[in-house]
Amino acid sequence: MKIVVIGAPGTIGRAVVAALAPRHEIIEVAKSRGALTVDTSDFASVRDLFSKIGTFDAVVTAAGNAHFGPFATMTPDEFRIGLNDKLMGQINVVLAARDLISSGGSFTLTSGSLSDEPVRGGADASTVNAALDGFVRAAAIEMPRGLRINSVSPTVLAESWSVYGPFFAGCEPVPAKRVALAYVRSIEGAATGQTYRIW
Ligand SMILES: NC(=O)c1ccc[n+]([C@@H]2O[C@H](COP(=O)([O-])OP(=O)(O)OC[C@H]3O[C@@H](n4cnc5c(N)ncnc54)[C@H](OP(=O)(O)O)[C@@H]3O)[C@@H](O)[C@H]2O)c1
């Protein structure tokens, strides 16, 4: 398959590319690095990306930021960081690519365990992650042409523990290699409307 991985140089993206590359052609995309760039929060930029790629069979999004900070002082602008970047960014990708992707193709989005296991400072991320899993469940039942859509919901990665660990007291981090296998299951399997929880 020809698989577009958005966020390919990132912590999750690198592991996903490593897991898929032996069997597939990978089109690596990032925000600012490499030959193909996109800002997923900008629908025109996403449309432009897919017009350059031609045909493709699967899309992975492992990109998008949310705001971390105390709920007591969180402003609408801070809250919108996650809505615009992580939530709408990934939805923009699906909306822009759904008519271009090959029949029987798949989308695999990235949410996260904060949807169900909130932590202090994570209100924006919890909201966005739950919304992404809801989007996947709903979009799956209306996907045309045998298209499938799933999300991968990891807890904090071992590789990211030094950054996010202080927010996740008592949680067991998961290696990126294990998280990447969920993307493989989503792309090479037959499921749709699923959230693969790697907690
Ligand atoms: N790491 C974790 O522990 C963890 C756990 C659960 C969920 N997640 C979620 O998984 C996703 C990826 O996390 P990560 O740790 O792999 O992130 P990362 O290492 O910071 O990498 C993010 C990648 O996405 C690209 N990107 C960022 N914003 C973008 C945008 N608006 N448009 C296009 N590309 C964009 C970046 O491009 P450049 O390379 O050009 O900067 C980078 O390649 C995030 O949504 C995160 O919330 C991560």
The ligand as an ORCA input file, in Angstrom:
! r2SCAN-3c Opt
* xyz 0 1
  N       4.049     11.207     22.855
  C       3.110     10.765     23.683
  O       3.384     10.299     24.809
  C       1.672     10.778     23.254
  C       0.713     10.055     23.991
  C      -0.620     10.096     23.583
  C      -0.999     10.832     22.477
  N      -0.046     11.531     21.774
  C      -0.484     12.320     20.617
  O       0.145     11.844     19.462
  C       0.386     12.924     18.555
  C       1.860     12.882     18.165
  O       2.627     12.969     19.342
  P       4.233     12.912     19.316
  O       4.690     12.811     20.722
  O       4.690     11.918     18.307
  O       4.537     14.406     18.793
  P       5.918     15.022     18.272
  O       7.064     14.140     18.573
  O       5.925     16.434     18.758
  O       5.736     15.028     16.676
  C       4.648     15.693     16.092
  C       4.777     15.602     14.585
  O       3.616     16.214     14.017
  C       3.982     17.282     13.165
  N       2.980     18.349     13.365
  C       2.718     19.052     14.492
  N       1.717     19.937     14.288
  C       1.366     19.799     12.982
  C       0.429     20.450     12.144
  N      -0.381     21.427     12.607
  N       0.344     20.066     10.850
  C       1.132     19.078     10.369
  N       2.024     18.421     11.110
  C       2.155     18.788     12.408
  C       5.375     17.701     13.567
  O       6.024     18.271     12.426
  P       7.562     18.802     12.499
  O       8.379     17.540     12.535
  O       7.764     19.559     11.235
  O       7.641     19.624     13.740
  C       5.966     16.364     14.029
  O       6.489     15.644     12.936
  C      -0.018     14.219     19.286
  O      -1.308     14.611     18.849
  C      -0.070     13.783     20.738
  O      -1.038     14.507     21.481
  C       1.278     11.505     22.133
*
